[in-house]
Amino acid sequence: MPVNSEEYKKITGELKDKKVTLVAVSKTKPVEDILELYHLGQRDFGENYVQELVDKYEQLPKDIRWHFIGHLQSNKVKLIAPFVSLIHSVDSEKLLKEINKQGAKNNRIIDCLLQVHIAKEETKFGLDEEELKELFTTDLVNGTDYKNVSVKGLMGMASFTDNAEIVRKEFKSLKILFDQFTIHHSPFTILSMGMSSDYKIAIEEGSNMVRIGSLLFGERAAKK
Ligand SMILES: *Cc1c(COP(=O)(O)O)cnc(C)c1O
């Protein structure tokens, strides 16, 4: 299926005025599709699977900013640590520690977002509010233990439902947390929320980074 360039232009037009960053989610899609959007000017791409991301990184232009948005296992961090731009899905201290360790090995500071569980569904990964607060020990804030990670903000996924009010409520709750942390713990700058079906609501509720896949690349085949 070809890339939907009309939709791409429409979305980037909408987002530009609002200063919202578009992450084009290219998981399961071929490098040809990514290149097509690249030639239209897109530089931020999101992937969910480590090996797929590594393969695409090797084949594609080096000025692409790669976002890792899927569930990340600690033992795979080393594969993406040399080049990943932003990891959206940090959901444990163990993972944060490993990213820090691999950041040090690669002599870089890796930008991360903490994934917060805002949806009702049990299946979605993420920290709850308590875990988020626990993670924000003074060491993380002062950077003494975590010199090679930089926590830039929060990421969340709303429930998979047609009920826009539920989705809006969940995004609102994440924005509230984002504002609280910015005041009390750390100056967060990135709030990653919104996908193809709900990005407009997410932006209304304060998102400044949306992760859009199927609207740009067409529907994906069933999950592998
Ligand atoms: C797949 C995925 C997206 C994109 O979903 P679409 O509905 O295709 O826009 C966004 N965020 C995450 C975390 C994803 O896994």
The ligand as an ORCA input file, in Angstrom:
! r2SCAN-3c Opt
* xyz 0 1
  C       1.681      1.428     16.699
  C       1.778      2.541     17.669
  C       1.383      3.843     17.327
  C       0.737      4.215     16.001
  O      -0.547      3.705     15.924
  P      -1.557      4.125     14.728
  O      -2.884      3.811     15.282
  O      -1.190      3.285     13.564
  O      -1.365      5.562     14.467
  C       1.587      4.846     18.264
  N       2.124      4.596     19.466
  C       2.515      3.355     19.832
  C       3.100      3.159     21.178
  C       2.339      2.294     18.956
  O       2.700      1.070     19.341
*
